[in-house]
C-alpha cells in the first residue's frame, strides 16, 4: 500500500509527529499530499508552538477565520510593514499593537492582511501595552524630544487621549509597561524609576514611585496583581522584588556573574515562581523554598 492510500486516521496520526517545517516540505511532494497536509486538523498540534497561531495550550482555536497553517507566515509578513526592526509588541484577543525604531506604532488584527492604522510618533517606540478592556493602548518612547514619553491612545479614534507625567528628564525612555487593572499601570525605563499610574486621577503625577538603588536602567517589570512587583535591571541580571507598601526593595537576586553581565530582558511572575530571561539563559526562582531556589 502506498503512503497516500493509508486511511485518513492513520495519516493524521503519522503527521501529528511532524513539526511545521516537516509538514511544509511534505506538502510540496505532490498535489494529493498538498491537499491532505493543508487541512486544519493536521496543523492543529504543530500550531500550538507557533507565535500568534491562535491555538491555546488545550487546543482551543480562538480565531477560526484564518487557515491554521497560514497564520504564522502572515503574521511575520505583516510585521514587516515597519521600515525598521520592531522593538515591542502586545496582543489581546486578536488585537495587536507594535512599536518600532522608525518612530511609528501600528495596530493590527489576526484577520487583517495589512496594518489597520499607523501612528507617527516623535521618538522611537520602546514599549506598548493594551489595556485589559482593549479600548486603549499606551506607548512608551525614547524621550529624546521635548514631549512626554508616555501617551494613551484611543483604539477606535486612534487619537491621543492624554500624556502621563510632566517631569521626565531627557533620555528617560520607557522600556516596559504593565497594566494591573483597566485604571492602573506600572512603567519603568532608563531613568531607574518604577512608577505606578492611576488613570482615574490627574495624569500629570504618578501615584507612587520606587528608585533602583544602584542607578541601573530597568528593562522590564511585572506584578502579581496584589502587592508585589518584580523588576529586571540592565546589569548583572539583577532581579528585585518590591512591596508596593514599602519604599525599599524586599529582596534582590543576581542571576549573572560579575564577568558576564547581562540585562534582564523579560520577566514572568507569580506567587510561587519567577522566570527571568537573560541574554544566554532562562532562570527560574522557586519561592516555595526558603531561601528561594534559583535554576
C-alpha positions in Angstrom: 0.0 0.0 0.0 1.3 3.5 -0.9 1.6 6.2 1.7 -1.3 8.2 0.2 -3.5 5.1 0.2 -3.4 4.8 4.0 -6.7 5.5 5.9 -7.2 9.2 7.0 -7.0 8.4 10.7 -3.6 6.6 10.2 -2.3 9.6 8.2 -3.4 12.0 10.8 -1.6 10.0 13.5 1.6 9.9 11.5 1.5 13.6 10.6 0.9 14.6 14.2 4.5 13.7 15.0 5.9 16.3 12.4 6.8 19.9 13.1 5.7 22.8 10.9 8.9 22.7 8.8 8.4 19.0 8.0 4.8 19.5 7.2 5.7 22.3 4.8 8.2 20.1 3.0 5.7 17.2 2.8 3.0 19.4 1.3 5.4 20.0 -1.7 5.7 16.3 -2.6 2.6 16.0 -4.8 -0.9 17.5 -5.2 -2.7 14.9 -3.2 -0.4 15.3 -0.2 -0.6 19.0 -0.5 -4.4 18.9 -0.2 -4.3 16.5 2.8 -1.4 18.2 4.7 -3.1 21.6 4.4 -6.1 20.6 6.4 -6.5 22.4 9.7 -6.7 19.1 11.6 -3.2 18.2 10.5 -1.7 21.6 11.6 -3.5 22.0 14.9 -0.8 20.3 17.0 2.1 22.0 15.3 0.4 25.4 15.5 0.3 25.3 19.3 4.0 26.0 19.5 4.0 28.9 16.9 3.8 32.6 17.7 0.3 34.0 17.4 -1.2 30.9 16.0 -4.5 31.4 17.8 -4.3 27.8 19.2 -4.3 27.7 23.0 -2.5 25.1 25.1 -5.6 23.0 25.4 -6.3 23.0 21.7 -9.0 25.7 21.6 -9.0 27.8 18.4 -9.6 31.5 19.3 -9.8 32.6 15.7 -11.3 30.3 13.2 -11.3 32.7 10.3 -7.7 32.1 9.2 -6.5 28.8 7.9 -4.2 27.5 10.6 -1.1 26.7 8.5 -1.1 30.3 7.1 -1.2 32.2 10.4 2.5 32.3 11.4 3.7 33.3 7.9 1.0 36.0 7.6 1.9 37.5 11.0 5.6 37.6 10.0 4.8 39.4 6.7 2.5 41.9 8.3 5.1 42.9 11.0 7.5 43.7 8.1 5.3 46.7 7.5 7.7 48.6 9.8 10.6 50.1 7.9 12.9 49.2 10.8 13.0 46.5 13.4 10.1 46.0 15.7 11.0 46.9 19.3 7.9 45.9 21.1 4.6 44.0 20.7 1.5 43.4 22.8 -1.6 41.3 21.9 -5.0 40.8 23.5 -7.8 38.7 21.9 -6.6 39.2 18.3 -5.8 42.9 18.7 -2.1 43.6 18.1 -0.1 46.8 18.7 3.6 47.1 17.7 6.2 49.8 18.0 9.4 50.4 16.1 12.6 52.3 15.8 11.1 54.1 12.8 9.0 56.2 15.2 5.7 54.5 14.4 3.2 52.5 16.3 0.9 50.1 14.3 -2.3 48.4 15.1 -3.2 45.0 13.6 -5.6 42.1 13.9 -5.1 38.5 13.1 -7.6 38.7 10.3 -6.1 41.8 8.6 -3.6 41.5 5.8 -2.1 44.9 6.5 -2.0 47.3 9.4 -5.3 48.8 10.4 -3.6 52.0 11.4 -0.1 53.6 11.6 0.6 56.3 14.1 3.6 58.6 13.6 5.5 59.3 16.8 8.0 61.9 17.8 10.5 59.3 19.2 11.4 55.7 18.8 8.8 53.4 20.4 10.3 51.2 23.1 7.2 49.7 24.7 3.5 49.3 24.2 0.7 47.8 26.3 -3.0 47.2 25.5 -5.5 47.9 28.3 -7.5 45.0 29.7 -10.6 46.5 28.2 -8.9 46.8 24.8 -10.4 50.3 24.4 -7.0 52.0 24.6 -3.2 51.3 24.5 -0.2 53.0 25.9 3.1 53.8 24.1 6.4 54.4 25.7 9.1 56.3 23.7 12.7 57.2 24.0 12.1 60.7 25.4 14.8 62.3 23.3 12.4 65.1 22.3 10.5 67.7 24.4 7.5 65.5 24.9 6.2 63.1 27.4 7.4 59.5 26.6 4.1 58.0 27.9 0.9 58.5 25.8 -2.5 56.9 25.9 -4.3 56.2 22.6 -8.0 55.5 22.0 -8.3 52.4 19.9 -11.4 53.5 17.9 -10.5 57.1 17.2 -6.7 56.4 17.1 -6.3 59.7 18.9 -4.0 60.6 21.8 -6.2 60.8 24.9 -3.6 62.2 27.2 0.1 62.2 28.2 1.3 60.8 31.5 3.8 62.8 33.6 5.4 66.1 33.2 8.9 65.8 34.8 10.7 63.2 32.8 14.3 64.2 32.1 15.7 64.0 28.6 16.6 60.4 27.6 14.3 58.8 30.3 12.8 56.4 27.8 10.1 54.0 29.0 11.2 50.4 28.3 8.3 48.4 29.8 4.6 49.0 30.6 2.4 46.6 32.6 -1.4 47.1 33.3 -2.6 45.8 36.6 -6.2 46.8 36.0 -8.1 48.9 33.5 -7.1 52.0 35.5 -3.7 51.2 37.0 -0.4 50.6 35.2 3.3 50.4 36.0 6.2 51.7 34.0 9.9 51.5 34.1 12.9 52.6 32.0 16.2 54.3 31.6 15.7 56.8 34.5 15.9 53.9 37.0 12.3 54.5 38.4 9.3 52.3 38.7 6.1 54.3 38.6 2.6 53.5 39.3 -0.2 55.5 37.5 -3.9 55.7 38.2 -5.8 56.8 35.1 -8.7 58.0 37.3 -6.6 60.7 38.8 -4.5 63.5 37.4 -2.3 62.2 34.6 0.5 64.7 35.5 1.7 62.9 38.6 2.2 59.2 39.3 0.6 57.7 42.4 3.8 56.0 43.7 7.4 55.6 42.5 10.4 53.4 43.5 14.0 54.0 42.6 16.5 51.3 41.6 19.2 51.8 44.3 22.2 51.0 42.0 21.3 53.6 39.4 20.7 50.9 36.7 18.2 51.2 33.9 15.1 49.0 34.4 14.4 46.8 31.3 11.2 45.0 32.5 8.5 44.9 35.1 5.8 42.6 36.3 3.3 42.5 39.1 1.4 39.6 40.8 -1.9 41.6 40.8 -1.7 42.1 44.5 1.2 43.9 46.4 4.3 42.5 44.8 6.4 43.9 41.9 9.4 42.3 40.2 11.8 44.4 38.1 14.7 43.4 35.9 17.9 45.6 35.7 20.3 46.4 32.9 23.4 45.0 34.7 24.4 41.6 36.1 21.0 40.1 35.7 19.7 41.7 38.8 16.0 41.0 39.7 14.4 42.9 42.5 11.3 42.1 44.4 9.3 45.1 45.7 6.3 45.5 48.0 4.1 48.4 46.9 3.6 49.3 50.5 7.3 50.0 51.1 9.9 52.3 49.6 12.8 49.9 49.6 13.0 46.6 47.7 12.4 43.4 49.8 15.0 41.2 48.1 17.2 41.0 45.1 18.8 38.2 43.1 21.9 38.4 40.9 21.4 35.9 38.1 24.6 36.5 36.0 28.2 36.6 37.1 30.4 39.7 37.5 32.5 38.7 34.5 29.4 38.1 32.2 26.9 40.9 32.7 23.5 40.7 31.0 20.3 42.7 31.3 17.1 41.0 32.4 15.1 41.3 29.2 11.8 39.7 30.2 10.0 38.6 33.5 7.1 36.4 34.3 5.9 36.4 37.9 3.5 34.6 40.2 3.2 33.9 43.9 5.3 30.8 43.7 7.7 31.3 40.7 9.6 34.0 38.8 11.1 33.4 35.4 13.8 35.8 34.1 15.2 35.8 30.5 18.8 37.0 30.2 21.0 37.1 27.1 22.1 33.5 27.1 19.9 31.8 29.8 16.4 31.4 31.3 16.4 31.4 35.1 13.6 30.2 37.4 13.2 31.3 41.0 11.2 29.0 43.2 9.8 30.9 46.2 8.3 27.8 47.8 11.7 27.1 49.2 13.5 29.2 51.8 15.8 30.7 50.6 14.4 30.9 47.1 15.9 28.3 44.8 17.5 29.5 41.5 17.8 27.3 38.4 
